[in-house]
């Protein structure tokens, strides 16, 4: 701007900054067993999310980690907060926590060789989870032990009807 004599000319500047739109990634999901170790929620987001956001969910998120042993499953939201006029960006990770099977308490049973075939499952204590398979010295068919045809010994009740996380 030209100054009027005897004043000097003067100028002012405007600095324009363009802030890139934040990228919170795309929604993700993960299923973990309650006995699995903690995982980083950020790694479960799809795409190429920007770092530096915050997590909120059904349980407090500390250090961006999800621990299935201590946290609730549900939807966890990742939010990147930016100054106006930009708009905050958010994405979610849905966490599912599966409880491990429980065989409960070891049991025992005593049968006479002339006893009828007897169900083995009721010999387990502590309210075991129904399902699973038996293994032992003899093949267990239908959950029954026949003392006349099967070998005495330790029979193990296992659960293989759940899937582990990939």
C-alpha positions as CSV (number, residue, x, y, z in Angstrom):
1,X,0.0,0.0,0.0
2,X,1.4,3.4,-1.0
3,X,1.9,5.8,1.9
4,X,1.1,9.4,1.7
5,X,4.1,11.7,2.0
6,X,5.8,11.9,4.3
7,X,4.7,8.4,5.4
8,X,6.4,5.3,4.0
9,X,4.7,2.6,2.0
10,X,3.4,-0.4,4.1
11,X,2.5,-4.0,3.3
12,X,0.9,-6.9,5.2
13,X,0.9,-10.6,4.4
14,X,-1.6,-13.5,4.9
15,X,-0.2,-16.9,5.4
16,X,-2.5,-19.7,4.1
17,X,-2.2,-23.2,5.5
18,X,-4.0,-26.1,4.0
19,X,-4.5,-29.0,6.4
20,X,-5.0,-32.4,4.9
21,X,-8.3,-34.1,5.9
22,X,-7.7,-36.6,8.7
23,X,-7.9,-40.3,7.9
24,X,-9.3,-42.5,10.7
25,X,-9.2,-45.6,8.5
26,X,-12.0,-48.0,7.7
27,X,-14.0,-50.1,10.2
28,X,-12.5,-53.3,11.4
29,X,-13.4,-56.2,13.6
30,X,-11.6,-58.9,15.6
31,X,-12.7,-61.9,17.7
32,X,-10.5,-62.9,20.6
33,X,-10.6,-65.6,23.2
34,X,-10.8,-64.2,26.7
35,X,-7.4,-65.8,27.5
36,X,-5.6,-64.2,24.5
37,X,-3.1,-61.5,25.0
38,X,-3.7,-57.8,24.5
39,X,-3.7,-56.4,20.9
40,X,-3.3,-52.9,19.5
41,X,-6.7,-51.6,18.4
42,X,-5.0,-49.3,15.8
43,X,-3.8,-52.4,13.9
44,X,-7.4,-53.6,13.4
45,X,-8.4,-50.4,11.5
46,X,-8.5,-50.9,7.7
47,X,-6.8,-48.6,5.2
48,X,-4.0,-46.3,6.2
49,X,-5.3,-44.4,9.2
50,X,-3.4,-41.4,10.6
51,X,-1.8,-41.9,14.0
52,X,-2.5,-39.6,17.0
53,X,-6.2,-40.3,17.5
54,X,-8.0,-41.3,20.7
55,X,-10.0,-44.4,21.6
56,X,-13.4,-44.6,23.3
57,X,-15.5,-47.7,23.9
58,X,-17.3,-49.9,26.4
59,X,-14.1,-50.1,28.5
60,X,-11.4,-47.5,29.0
61,X,-8.6,-47.9,26.4
62,X,-5.1,-47.5,27.9
63,X,-2.3,-47.0,25.4
64,X,-4.4,-48.0,22.5
65,X,-4.5,-51.7,23.7
66,X,-7.4,-54.1,23.9
67,X,-7.1,-56.8,26.6
68,X,-9.8,-59.5,26.2
69,X,-9.1,-60.7,29.8
70,X,-10.1,-57.4,31.3
71,X,-12.1,-55.4,28.8
72,X,-15.7,-55.7,27.4
73,X,-16.3,-56.6,23.8
74,X,-18.2,-54.0,21.7
75,X,-17.6,-51.1,19.4
76,X,-14.5,-49.0,20.0
77,X,-14.3,-45.7,18.2
78,X,-11.0,-44.1,17.0
79,X,-11.3,-40.3,16.6
80,X,-8.8,-37.9,15.1
81,X,-9.5,-34.4,16.4
82,X,-8.5,-31.5,14.1
83,X,-8.9,-27.7,14.4
84,X,-11.8,-25.9,12.6
85,X,-12.8,-25.5,9.8
86,X,-11.7,-29.2,9.4
87,X,-14.0,-31.9,10.6
88,X,-12.9,-34.7,13.0
89,X,-12.6,-38.2,11.5
90,X,-13.8,-41.4,13.2
91,X,-13.8,-45.1,12.5
92,X,-14.6,-48.1,14.6
93,X,-13.3,-51.5,15.5
94,X,-15.9,-54.1,16.7
95,X,-14.3,-56.4,19.3
96,X,-15.9,-59.8,20.2
97,X,-14.6,-61.7,23.2
98,X,-15.3,-65.4,23.3
99,X,-15.1,-67.3,26.6
100,X,-12.9,-70.4,26.5
101,X,-14.5,-73.8,27.1
102,X,-14.4,-75.2,30.5
103,X,-13.9,-78.9,31.3
104,X,-14.1,-78.0,35.0
105,X,-13.1,-80.4,37.7
106,X,-11.5,-83.8,37.2
107,X,-13.6,-86.7,38.4
108,X,-13.5,-90.4,38.9
109,X,-15.8,-93.4,38.8
110,X,-15.6,-97.0,39.9
111,X,-17.5,-99.7,38.1
112,X,-17.7,-103.4,38.3
113,X,-16.8,-105.4,35.2
114,X,-20.4,-106.5,35.1
115,X,-21.8,-103.0,35.4
116,X,-23.8,-101.7,32.5
117,X,-22.4,-99.0,30.1
118,X,-22.3,-95.8,32.1
119,X,-22.1,-92.1,30.9
120,X,-18.7,-90.6,31.7
121,X,-19.7,-87.0,31.5
122,X,-21.6,-86.8,34.9
123,X,-18.4,-87.9,36.6
124,X,-16.8,-84.5,35.8
125,X,-17.4,-82.0,38.6
126,X,-18.0,-78.2,38.6
127,X,-20.7,-78.0,35.9
128,X,-18.7,-78.7,32.8
129,X,-19.6,-77.3,29.4
130,X,-21.6,-79.7,27.3
131,X,-20.1,-80.9,24.0
132,X,-16.5,-81.8,23.2
133,X,-15.0,-85.2,22.7
134,X,-13.5,-87.9,24.7
135,X,-10.1,-89.6,24.3
136,X,-8.5,-92.3,26.4
137,X,-7.2,-95.9,26.4
138,X,-10.4,-97.0,24.6
139,X,-12.7,-95.3,22.0
140,X,-15.6,-93.7,23.8
141,X,-18.8,-94.0,21.8
142,X,-21.9,-91.9,22.7
143,X,-20.2,-90.8,25.9
144,X,-20.6,-94.2,27.5
145,X,-18.0,-96.4,29.2
146,X,-18.6,-100.1,29.0
147,X,-16.5,-101.8,31.7
148,X,-16.8,-105.2,30.0
149,X,-15.2,-104.1,26.8
150,X,-13.2,-100.9,27.5
151,X,-9.9,-100.4,29.2
152,X,-9.7,-98.6,32.6
153,X,-7.5,-95.5,32.7
154,X,-7.6,-91.7,32.3
155,X,-10.2,-90.4,29.8
156,X,-9.8,-86.7,28.8
157,X,-12.7,-84.5,27.9
158,X,-11.7,-81.9,25.3
159,X,-13.4,-79.0,23.6
160,X,-12.5,-78.3,20.0
161,X,-15.7,-76.7,18.9
162,X,-14.5,-73.1,19.0
163,X,-12.1,-71.3,16.7
164,X,-9.0,-69.4,17.7
165,X,-8.3,-66.0,16.3
166,X,-6.3,-65.9,13.1
